[in-house]
Amino acid sequence: MLLAISCFAALVILIRGLFSTINQMGRQTSHGIRFAWIAMTTGAAGVLFGPLCGRLHSPSIWETALLVGIACHIAFERRRPVSIGEAS
């Protein structure tokens, strides 16, 4: 059960990272933000494709809670990106 929840949370992170966030980065995006999103998306791909490659590691409750927390934060954040030249 924890493996299914963990894989679903990783799928949410992977979809958001690949199709939304990384594609919208521009020149003004800092390198730290770029690295964080690339690392998070790659880690989510590793969690998701691990069972498909024969690695049937059952995650602990704490690993699952961390993934679900990150996925919920990513899925439900309400801040809109502000470009550098836009007035507040």
Backbone hydrogen bonds, N-H to C=O, Kabsch-Sander energy under -0.5 kcal/mol:
donor,donor_aa,acceptor,acceptor_aa,energy
5,I,1,M,-2.1
6,S,2,L,-2.6
7,C,3,L,-2.4
8,F,4,A,-2.1
9,A,5,I,-2.4
10,A,6,S,-2.3
11,L,7,C,-1.9
12,V,8,F,-1.9
13,I,9,A,-2.0
14,L,10,A,-2.7
15,I,11,L,-2.6
16,R,12,V,-2.2
17,G,13,I,-2.5
18,L,14,L,-2.8
19,F,15,I,-2.3
20,S,16,R,-1.2
21,T,16,R,-2.5
22,I,17,G,-2.1
24,Q,20,S,-0.7
24,Q,21,T,-0.9
25,M,22,I,-0.8
29,T,26,G,-1.1
34,R,30,S,-2.0
35,F,31,H,-2.7
36,A,32,G,-2.3
37,W,33,I,-2.3
38,I,34,R,-2.4
39,A,35,F,-2.7
40,M,36,A,-2.5
41,T,37,W,-2.5
42,T,38,I,-2.3
43,G,39,A,-2.4
44,A,40,M,-2.1
45,A,41,T,-2.0
46,G,42,T,-2.0
47,V,43,G,-2.2
48,L,44,A,-2.4
49,F,45,A,-2.8
50,G,46,G,-1.0
53,C,49,F,-1.0
53,C,50,G,-0.9
54,G,51,P,-1.0
55,R,50,G,-2.2
56,L,54,G,-1.1
57,H,55,R,-0.7
64,T,60,S,-2.0
65,A,61,I,-2.1
66,L,62,W,-2.1
67,L,63,E,-2.2
68,V,64,T,-2.7
69,G,65,A,-2.4
70,I,66,L,-2.4
71,A,67,L,-2.5
72,C,68,V,-2.6
73,H,69,G,-2.2
74,I,70,I,-2.4
75,A,71,A,-2.7
76,F,72,C,-2.2
77,E,73,H,-0.7
86,E,83,S,-0.9
